[in-house]
Amino acid sequence: MTTVPDHVFEAADELLTAIERGHDVSIALAAARGSHAWGAASPESDYDVGFVFVPDDLRRYAHLEEPPATIHETADGDEIELQGWDVRTFARLLADSNDGAIDLLRSPIHYRTAYDPTDLAEYIERTYNPIALYHAWRGIATGNYRKYISHHLVRTDDETFPILEMLEDAYVVETDDGTATIPADDERFAETQTKPTVKRNLTICRAAMSARYLKATGERGTHELPALEFERFLSEQAPAVFEPDRIELARDMLERKRRDEGATTIGDAVGREFARPPADIDPEVHAGDGPETERLDTFVDELIAAVR
């Protein structure tokens, strides 16, 4: 697991204090997000900080001009990026089994803990809706594959179309509602390469593996949440679902990312088929009720009490 230097903790704390003063809020919880949270950071990686805040005056929720639902700031030459949710937005995201909100609770690196997230994290891990998480991870995998890995045609309006097949005088491309054939001499389109780097392939691989793992374990009887730390997932959980070659590919990209080779171009390492988990899965098997509203409201009360 990547550690965070003391000077980053100190700088993040100062930035969080400035946010509190500038927005009239109190921060109940702040933790690492991104590569530092799941163990893929290199010495050159930026620091992503997620946090949950509470307005100092709760009457603002009843005012016509409500408090901000989110706060987003960068500092120290963009080395530190902070993204915060107000307590009500955070609770709604948890109710929807949002992957980012859940990962914030599971993060092993804390910058602020006025509120101890242990009980809430354990509750969410027991009650999340598997099908919602599946589609979140599937969306990350397919969206990143389309944007960063697929070979594209770019139209004059900057709309991009992944190339599925190159014919002698035409391209077969992916569209939002299927496929289309574009003549090679259509001057509205230009062929372009994307940036299939180690970092992008690793992001796609991790999301696709998480979605496929959740689906597979659910079909075996009990949905199992993939570990946030990717190395632990690959060592302890992935062997039950994936072939050794797939695991070794993921581990190799993880190690290269840690060695600061994230920007190295490696082509399509993940593969189109693997990067696109099935769009339709059985809701009878994978859908759950999700966290109870009344129970989440109790946790909201605890978050508020932690900073008042």
N, C-alpha and C positions, 0 to 999 in steps of 0.2 A: 504494500500500500504506500502510495506517495505521501510524503509528509509535507507540511507547510512551514516555511521558515518563520522565525519569530517576527521578523520585520513585516511580513505580510499580515500576520495576526494583528500586530499593532496598527498598521495602516488601515486594515479593514475595520477595526474597532473605531478608529477616528472617523472614518467615512460613515459608519453607521450612526455614530453620535451626531455628526453633521446633518444626516438625514432626519434624525429625530427632531433636532432643533429647527430645521428648515421647513418641515412639514407638520409640526405639532403632533407627532406620533411617538409611540414607545414600541421598541422592537422586542418581541417576546422570544423569538427564535431566529438564529441565523446559522446557516451551515453551507458547506461546500457543495457545489453542483458540478456537473460535467466531468472532465477527465480526472480531476483530483479525487472526486467522490468514488468513481468506479475503478481507480487504479491504473489509468492509462496516461498519466501526465509525464511529460519530459521536463528536463530542467528549464526549458524555454516556454513551457505552457503558461497561458494566462490563468488567472484565478477568478472563477465564477462563484459568486456568493448569492445564495437565495435566502430570503428572510420573510418573516410574518410580522406584521405590525398592527398596532391597535391605536385608533385615534385617541388623543388625550382627552378630548371632549366627545363622549359617545352621543351627545345630542346632535352632532353633525350628521348622523345617519337619518335624522328626521328632517333635516334642512333641505331646501330646494337645491342648494349647492352641496352635494354630498362629498365626503372625504374621497381621496383618490382610491381606486380599486387596486392600482398597481403603481409602483415607483421603480424607475429604471435609471441608473446612473453609472458612469464609468469614470475612472480616475487613475492617477499615477501613470500617465502615458498609456492609458487603456490596458494596463497590466491587470487591473482589478475591475470586474464588471459586477454590478449589484442589481438584482431583480427581486422586488418584493411584492407580496400580496397582502392586502388588508385581511383581517381575520375572517370576515364574512366571505370574501372571495375564496380564501383558502379552504374554508369549510365546504363551500359549494364544489370546489374542485375535488376534494376528497369524496364528497357524495357521489360524484361522477366517476370515481376511480381513475382520476387523472394521473398519468405516469409521473409527471414532473413533481406534483405535490406529494405523491407517495415516496418518491426518491428523496425528496427533501427530508422527510421524516426518517428515512433509513440511512442518511449520510453519516459516515463515521467521523467526519471532521466538523466540529462545532466552533463558530465564532461568537455566538451569544446563546446562552441557555437560561434566561430568566424562567422560561418554561421548559421543563424536562419532557421531551417528546416520547419517552419510552412507552408509557401506557397507551397513548394514542397510536403510535406505530404498531404496537402489538394488536390493537383492536382492528386497525385498517388491514393488516396482513391477514386477519381471520375473516374479514367481511367484504373485501374488495370484490367487484364484479369482474370475473375473468374475461368475459367477452369484450368488455370495454377496454381492458388493458391489451388484449390481443390485437384489437383494431388500432390502438394507439401505436403499438410497436410495429405492426404491419405498415401503417402509414409512414412511419419514420423510414423503414427499409425501402419501400417502393418509391417514396418521394425522393429520397436521396439518390437512389439508383437512377431514377429518371433524370434528375438534375445534374448529377456529377459523373455518372459512369457511362450512360448510354451515348452512343454516337448519334449526333443530331443533324437534322435539317433545321435551319433557322429562317423563318419567313421575314419579309421586309418590315413587318410590324413587331418583330422581336419574339414572336411566338415560336416555341421550340417543339420539335417532333422527333422522338427517338426513332432511329432507323432500325427496323426489324430485319430487313433483307435488302440486299443490293442486287438489282437485276441489271441486265445489259444496258437498258435504256431508261430505267426508272428506279425509284426507291419505294419500298413498302414501309410505311411509317405508322407509329402508334398515335392514335388520337384519343380524346377523352371518351368517345363512345365506340371505339373499335379500331379499325385500321383504314388506311387510305393509300392509294398508289399515286406518287408524284412523278411526272415525267422528268427525266434528267435535264432537259433543256428548259424547264420552267424557271424563268429568270427571277421569279419572286422568292426563290429559295436558294440558300447557300449551305454547303456542307461545312460542318464545324466539329472540332473535337472538344471534349469536356476536360475535366481535370480528375482523372481516376487515380487519386493518390492513396497512400497507405491510410491516412486519416479517414478519408471518405469511405474506403472499402471496409475499414474497421467499424465505423459507425453503422454501416449497412449490415455487416455480418452480425454484430451484437444485437441489433434490433430484430433481425430475421430469426436468429437463434432463440431470442427471448420469446417471440411470438410462437415459434414452432414448438419450443419446450413446453410452454404453458398449454398449448393445444394437446400435445401428446400426453402429458401427465393427466390432464382432465379426462381424456378418452380412456385412460387406464384406471380411472376411479376417483382421483383426488388431484385437483389443480395445485401445483406447487409453484410458488413464486420464485423466479430465478434470483440468485444472490446478486446484490448490487455490485459487489466487487467482481469484476469479470474473470480474473484469474481463479478465484474460488469457484465460480460457476463452471469454468472449463474443467477444473480438476475434480470437483465433487458431484456436480449435477449433470453436466453435458454427456458424460459417457453412457448414461442410461437411455439417451435418445439419439445421439449422433455418432457417425462413424469416426474412427480415429483420425482419418485424413482431414475431415472437416474441422475437428478440434485442433489439430496441429496447425492448420492454416490460420485459424483464429489466433492461436497462441503466437505464431510467428509475427503476425501483424501487430499484436499487442506489444511484443518485445521491440519491434522496430519503431513503433510509436514512442515507446519509453526512451529509446535511444535518439530521439529527436529526428527520426526519419519520416515524420508524418507527412511532409510535403513531397516526398519522393513519388514519382509517377510509376505505377505498377500495372496499369491496365485494369481489366475487369477480373479481379481475383475471386470475387464472391460467386459470380455467375448469375445470369438473368433469372433462371428458374428458381434458384434458392432465395434470391433477393425478393421474390414475389410470393409470400405465403398465400394460401387460398383466401379469396375474398369472402367466400361463404362458408361459415362453420355452423354446426348444429346448435341453435339456441337452447334446445332441450338439454344438451350436455354442458354447454359452456356459459349460459346466462345465469346470473345470480341477482339477488335483490339489492346487493350493495349495502353500505353502512346505513344504519337507522338514523333518521333525522333527529329524533329525540336524544339519542346517544351523542351524536355530533354536537348538538347544542350544549350538552353538558361539558364537552371538551372545549367548546368556544368560551363558556363561562370560566373555565380554568385558565385558558390562555389570557383572557382579560384580567382575571384576578392576579395573575403572575406579574403584571406590570403596573398595578395600581396600588 
